Structure formats: C-alpha cells, structure tokens
Amino acid sequence: MSKTLRCLAIGIPTASFAEPTIRPEEAASITLADLAGHIPLPDSLELVVAPLFCADFDALEIIETLGSAGYRGVLRIMTPKLPNRQIVLRELRSHAVRQGLSLEMQEHP
C-alpha cells in the first residue's frame, strides 16, 4: 500500500473521493478481504470510509478490525436514511471509542 495513502474506502467499490484536501493518488478502494494484506496500515492514513452494512460485513466488524490493526484515525460510516440515526450513532461510537477510533456517520443517497 502506498506510503502516501490518506483515505481508504472499504467495501465501497464505486467510491469517489470528494475530500478537498485528499488527492486521488492518496486514496484507494478495497474489499474487506483485501484489508488483511495491507496491515500494518500506513501512518499517513487519516480517514477510512465504510458502509453501515453490506453483503460482506457491517460497521461493527470494521471497527473491531481497524482497532485490532492499530488504526487510530477517523472512521466515516456511510448510511442510508435511518429512522433512529442518533441511536445507531451512539452505539457505533461506543464501540469505536473502545478501539481508539473517532467515528463519523454520513447519509448517502
């Protein structure tokens, strides 16, 4: 994995990187199965983006995997519109904090 990797999307094959401060060459999109081959994660990694759930995993699994890998940056969970967003956010954050992660949640269309 590139030493300049700053943003990693996991489980979002059609990810586009719209962060204004991250250049395209500083971002990558991989599957959860590919993640193990990239550990240890580079120190330059500051943002991981993953779905709330998909066919292969859910956000809790990503939180545990990243925490075990020593990642201590920001995890942004992409969600559909949720009826009880705050409850889901509170639950995910409680797990993320125990793993040393900062967690954001963002709705996508």
KOLTIVO-516019 format. One line per field, with one value per residue (C-alpha): residue in one letter; x, y, z; residue number from 1. Coordinates in Angstrom, 3 decimals, always signed. Example, Ala and Ser with C-alpha at 12.3 -4.5 7.8 and 13.67 -1.06 7.14 Angstrom:
BEGIN
rest = [a, s]
c1 = [+12.300, +13.670]
c2 = [-4.500, -1.060]
c3 = [+7.800, +7.140]
nr = [1, 2]
//
This chain:
BEGIN
rest = [m, s, k, t, l, r, c, l, a, i, g, i, p, t, a, s, f, a, e, p, t, i, r, p, e, e, a, a, s, i, t, l, a, d, l, a, g, h, i, p, l, p, d, s, l, e, l, v, v, a, p, l, f, c, a, d, f, d, a, l, e, i, i, e, t, l, g, s, a, g, y, r, g, v, l, r, i, m, t, p, k, l, p, n, r, q, i, v, l, r, e, l, r, s, h, a, v, r, q, g, l, s, l, e, m, q, e, h, p]
c1 = [+0.000, +1.246, +3.080, +1.096, -2.282, -4.522, -8.017, -9.179, -12.665, -13.536, -16.436, -17.485, -16.401, -17.789, -16.226, -15.396, -13.205, -14.557, -12.430, -10.981, -7.653, -7.075, -5.712, -6.882, -3.483, -3.782, -6.984, -7.835, -10.890, -10.522, -12.636, -12.651, -10.840, -8.043, -7.592, -5.606, -2.973, -2.479, -1.869, +0.049, -1.741, +0.470, +0.925, -0.287, -3.807, -6.183, -9.635, -11.343, -14.789, -17.069, -20.783, -23.004, -23.623, -23.154, -23.167, -19.717, -19.585, -21.098, -19.719, -19.067, -16.782, -14.872, -14.492, -13.072, -10.775, -9.353, -8.916, -7.065, -4.850, -3.812, -5.630, -6.414, -7.776, -11.266, -13.784, -16.633, -19.623, -21.889, -25.542, -28.869, -31.504, -32.137, -35.260, -33.244, -29.914, -28.832, -29.335, -27.207, -24.552, -24.390, -23.980, -21.262, -19.381, -19.364, -17.592, -15.277, -14.119, -13.093, -10.968, -9.412, -11.222, -13.062, -16.360, -18.456, -21.693, -22.849, -26.013, -25.682, -28.456]
c2 = [+0.000, +3.479, +5.367, +8.458, +6.766, +9.140, +7.801, +4.205, +3.064, -0.470, -2.303, +0.596, -0.444, +2.691, +5.070, +8.532, +10.678, +14.171, +15.268, +18.618, +18.018, +14.461, +13.976, +10.936, +9.243, +9.432, +7.344, +3.709, +1.449, -2.174, -5.082, -6.237, -9.411, -7.245, -5.309, -8.067, -7.870, -4.151, -4.419, -2.733, +0.325, +3.277, +6.082, +8.541, +7.021, +9.529, +8.536, +5.191, +5.135, +2.095, +1.295, +0.701, -2.762, -4.674, -8.286, -8.998, -7.129, -4.469, -1.383, -3.178, -5.644, -2.796, -1.033, -4.181, -4.940, -1.414, -1.197, -4.519, -3.297, -0.270, +2.337, +5.425, +7.847, +8.737, +6.136, +7.549, +5.219, +5.788, +5.047, +5.068, +7.351, +5.984, +6.485, +6.463, +7.879, +9.040, +5.589, +3.957, +6.668, +6.309, +2.514, +2.700, +5.438, +3.397, +0.581, +2.961, +4.731, +1.403, +0.743, +4.231, +5.439, +8.665, +7.910, +9.985, +8.957, +10.390, +9.655, +8.911, +8.972]
c3 = [+0.000, -0.790, +1.947, +0.969, +1.400, +3.356, +2.625, +2.323, +1.310, +2.370, +0.756, -1.463, -4.964, -6.627, -4.097, -5.278, -3.106, -2.679, +0.264, -0.858, +0.871, -0.425, -3.938, -5.990, -5.707, -1.896, -1.846, -2.546, -2.507, -1.370, -0.169, +3.443, +2.341, +0.886, +4.128, +5.863, +3.135, +3.823, +7.559, +9.065, +7.749, +6.797, +9.319, +6.661, +6.720, +8.308, +7.030, +6.450, +4.829, +5.034, +4.730, +7.739, +6.333, +3.098, +1.927, +3.415, +6.743, +8.956, +10.681, +13.976, +12.210, +10.553, +13.915, +15.520, +12.572, +12.374, +16.130, +16.204, +13.357, +15.430, +13.334, +15.426, +12.828, +11.672, +10.509, +8.439, +8.200, +5.193, +5.929, +4.185, +5.693, +9.178, +11.294, +14.561, +13.449, +16.920, +18.443, +15.741, +16.037, +19.827, +19.582, +16.925, +18.779, +21.977, +20.119, +18.226, +21.397, +22.932, +19.842, +19.862, +16.733, +16.013, +14.277, +11.902, +10.268, +6.941, +4.986, +1.303, -1.263]
nr = [1, 2, 3, 4, 5, 6, 7, 8, 9, 10, 11, 12, 13, 14, 15, 16, 17, 18, 19, 20, 21, 22, 23, 24, 25, 26, 27, 28, 29, 30, 31, 32, 33, 34, 35, 36, 37, 38, 39, 40, 41, 42, 43, 44, 45, 46, 47, 48, 49, 50, 51, 52, 53, 54, 55, 56, 57, 58, 59, 60, 61, 62, 63, 64, 65, 66, 67, 68, 69, 70, 71, 72, 73, 74, 75, 76, 77, 78, 79, 80, 81, 82, 83, 84, 85, 86, 87, 88, 89, 90, 91, 92, 93, 94, 95, 96, 97, 98, 99, 100, 101, 102, 103, 104, 105, 106, 107, 108, 109]
//
